[in-house]
């Protein structure tokens, strides 16, 4: 039997997200991992159900769920699936409930798989996320980065910049820069650039606050600011301030001398051109 292995995730996902989805409701399925089962019979017959988790999960899912793809195409549904996540787009909530029931029956009875009911739902596309993306709730629908994806980005940057207290900025950049470049490659074609601008500025603030913590004492802070080109008076006022690192990161002294160009010279990429 020949299996239809789908296109790679990158090109395929961009093709899907570049298309407009006029359907107001989406039926989202999530499959539960199933442990391999072996039937011990004579003569030996081995029946294996693939566990759709791990490095090979997209390939294994394409093999196991190819029949589901063919069934959805036969019914004329508009859908998108990657690995064990599948969204089906319909025109009404009633149609979504009907499709949910029929497709769940097909999956459980024909494919012998389990559907994760807690993560499966009928909802508007703006209320669901798929591979880190969602849609805006505006008259002109746009591709947007899902809030959870933004939260994961911030959490990862916080982890990296917290460690910057005890290491050089160059060492921090060696870890931070590749992560930001990869994140931009994946999410950079969203249609909400203001989010990318905000995150780029937020990362620079984190780095300014990290440098401020590195300098530790008012004396070292004053000397570091003067070395960067800050006037003696402004350096003294800033170094003697009782404000916390996050507020100091927004000050005139740090914003002017620890500028965008300064971080760019260290190798910090931007999430969007011109920011």
N, C-alpha and C positions, 0 to 999 in steps of 0.2 A: 504494500500500500504506500502511495506517495503522500507526503505531508506538505501542506502549503505553509512554509515558514515566512512570516511577515517581514516587512522591511525593518531596517534598524530603527531604534527608538527616536534618534535625533531628527532625521528627515521626516519620518512619519508623524511625530508629534507636532513639528512645525507646520506641516501640511494641514493637520487637523485644526490647530489653533488659529491658523490664518484664515480659515473658513468661518463664515457667519453661521450661527446656530439660531434660526428663528424660533425653534420649538420652545415653548414656555415651560416645559417640564422635562425632567430627566429621571430615568429609572437607573439607579446605581446599584451594582452588585459587587459583593466582595466575597471571594471564596475562602473557605477555611482550609488550612493545610491538612492533608490527609496522610497518615503514616502508611508506608508500604504494607500491603497485606499479601500473605502467601498462603495459598491453599495446599495443604499437604494431602495429596491423593495418590492412588496407584492406578496406572502409571503416573509419574510425577507431572503435575501441571502447575506452572507458576503464574500466578496472576498478580501484577504489580500496579498499584496506583501511585503515580508520581506525587511527591511532596513539592508543591510549588513555592519553595523558599530557597534562598541561597543564591550563589553567583549565577547558576544556570537556570534560575527560575523563569526568566523571560523565554528562553528557548523551550524549556519543558512545558510551560504554559501554552506556547504556540502549538506544540504538538498535541497536548491533551485537549485544548479548547478550540482546535481548528474546526471541529464539528459544530461547535456553538456558533462560530463566525459564519459558517455556511448556512446554518439555520436562520440566523438573523438576516443574512442577505436574501435568503429565499423568501422570508416574510416581508422584505422591503423596508426594514427598519434602518434608521440612521443611528449609528452607534460608533463607539470608540473603545478599544480595549488595549491594555498593556499589561502583560503578566496576568495577575489574578484580579485586576480591577477592570470593570466594564461599565460604561455608561451608555444608556439607550435613550434617545431623544424622541419625545412624543409631543402632541399638541395640547393635551389637557391632563389634569390630575386623574380623571376617570380612566383615560386611556393608559396612563402610567400604572395604575393599580391593576388593570387588566393584563398588561404586558408583564408586570412583576409576577403575577400569579402563574401565567402560562410559561414564562421562561424559567421560573423556579422549578416548576414541574418537569420541564424538559431537562434541566441540569441534574435534578436529583434522580429522576427515573431513567432517563436515557444515558446520561454520562456517568451516573453513579457518583456524583460529587456532592459536597455539602455547601450550602450557601450560608455565609455569615450574616444572620438576620439582624444583628445589632449594628452592622455597618452598611446595610442595604436599606434604601429608602426611595420614596418618590418625592421629589422636591424640585424647585426651580433651579436652573443652572447656576444662578448667582449664589445659591445657598450651598452648593457642592464644590469640592475641589478635586482636581485630577492632576497627579504628578506635580503638585506644587503650584498649579495655576487655577484660576477661577475667572469669572466674568464680572464686570462692574454692573451695578444696578442703576443704570442711566438710560436715557432714551437712545443714545448711540452706544451700543454695547461694545466694550473694549476688553481685550485680554488683560488680566491683572494677576499680580503675584498673590497667592493665597496668604492670609495673615499668619498662618502657622509656619509657612516657609520664611517669612520675614522674622518671626520670633526665633526660629532655629538659627538664622544668620546672626542675629544679635547675640544669642547665647554663645555661639562659637567665637565671635569676635571678643566677647567679654572674657572668655576663657584664655584666649591668646594674650590679650592686653593685661590681664591680671598678672600673668607670668612675666610681663615686661618690667616689673618692679625690680627684679634681680638679674636681668640680662640686658645686653646692649640693644639699642634700637635696631641695629642691623640684623641681629639674631631674631628679634621679633618679626622683622619684615620678611625674613626667609620663610617663616611659617604663614604669615598673614597674606602676603602677596599672591602665592599660588592659589590659596583658598578664594580670594576675591576674583582672580582671573577666571577660575572655574565657575564661580557663581554667576559672573557676568556672561560667560559663554552660554550658560543654560537659561538664565532669566532675562538676558539683555534685550530680547525681541518682544518684551511685553509692551503694551500700549499705554502704560502709566509711568512715564519717565520721571514724574515728580517723586515717586517712591525711591527710585535709584539715586536721584539728587540728594534726597534727605539721608539715605543710608551712607552715601559717600561722605557727606559733611559730618555725620554722626561718628564715623570711624575716625576721622581726623581729630574730633574732639576727644575721643577715647585715647588717642595717641598723645595728645597734648597733656591730658591729665596723667597719663602714665609717666611721661617725662618729668612732670612736676613732682610726682612721688619719688622718682629716682633721685632728684636733687636733694630731697629730705630737709636740710636745714636752711634757714633764711640766708645765711652767709653764702652757701653753695648756690642757692637759687639766684641770688643777686649776681654772683660772678658768672653764672651760666647765661643769664639774660644779657649782661654787658658783653660777653663774648659773642653773642648772637647779633649784637648791634643795637640793643636797646639803650636809651639814654640813661645816665647814672641816676637821675631823679626818678624816672619812671620805674627803673629796675628796683630801686630801694622801696618805693611805694608798693610795688607788686609783691616783692619778696616778703615784706612785713605784713601783708594782708592776712587776716584771720579766716578768710573764706576757704571753703573746701576745694579740692582739686578740680571738681567738675565745673564750679563757677569760675575758678581762675582760668580754666581752659578757654573760656569765652572772653577773657580780658583782652584789652588792646595790645598789651605787650606780647602775649603768646600768639594771638591771632596774626599780628603783623610780622613777627620774626619766624615763628613756626608756621609759615604760610603753606599754601597748596603746592607752590613750587619747591619748597623745602622737602616736603614728604615725597613729592614726585622724584626728586633727586635721589632719595633713599630707595626708590623702586616701588613705592606704593601706587598701585593702579587705581583708576577711577572706574566706577560702575557704569558711567555714561560719559560720552565724549563732551568736552567743553565744560566739565565740572571739576 
